Amino acid sequence: MPQHESAKKRMRQNEKRRERNKSQKSRVRTKIKKLRSLDDKEEAQELLNDVKGDLDRLAAKGVIHKNKAANRKSKLEKHVDDLE
């Protein structure tokens, strides 16, 4: 257990940030799963734009690495392009 006030505050901050990051990542993972299950190309394209924006936001805030975001966007774009 931390003894100093600053260490206690840091623990509180870390916990809040961990919960926020966890919920944001979970929301994006759910959207990705929904995108992968779609068969309609137009609907998938609309959701892809939304997911790409979310991934960029997570990468900009440091929740995920920028290369991980780029790799996921690339794979999702390929998936949507393969739809008919």
N, C-alpha and C positions, 0 to 999 in steps of 0.2 A: 504494500500500500504506500502511496506517495506521502511524504512528510511535508513538503513545501506547498504553499498555496499555488504557485505557478504550475507545479506538477499535477496538482489536483485539477486545475483549470484545463490543462492540456489533455488530461484523461476525459474530461467532460466534452471538450471540443472534438476529440478523436471519435468518441462514441457517436456523437451527433452526425459527424461526417460519414462514418462507416454506415450508419443506418440510411442516410440520404443516398450514398453511392449504391448501396445494396438495392434500394427500391428503384433507382434509375436504371441500373443494369437489368434488373428483373423485368421492368416494363419494356425495355428494348428487346430482350430475349423473347418475350411473349409476342411482340410484333413480328419478329423474325420467324418464329414458328408459324404464325398465321400466314405470313407471306409465302412460306415454303409449301403450305397446304393449298394455296389458291390455284385454280386452273384457268381462270379468266385473265388474259394478258393485260387488258386495260385496267382492270381492278388491281392487279398485281403491280402495275406501273405506278399507279397513284400511291399505293402503300409503300412501294420502294422509295419514292421521293421522301416520304415521311420518315422512313427508317434511316435513310442516308443522312437526313438532317439531324436525327437523334444521335447517330453514331458520331457525326462531326462534333456535336455539342459535348458528348462524353469525352472525346479525344481532346478537345480544346480545354476542358476543365481538368484533365489529367486523371479521369476516372479509369479510362482504358488508354493503352498506348496508341499513338497515331497510326502506326503500321498495322496494328490489329484492326483498327477501324477501316483502314484502306483495304485490307485483305477481305474483311467481311463484306464490304460494299461491292468489291469486285466479284465475289462468288455469288452474291445475290443478284447482281446485274446479269451475270451469265445465266442464272436460273430463270430470270424473267425473260431473257432473250430466247431461251429454248422453248418457252411456252408458245402455244399456237392459238 
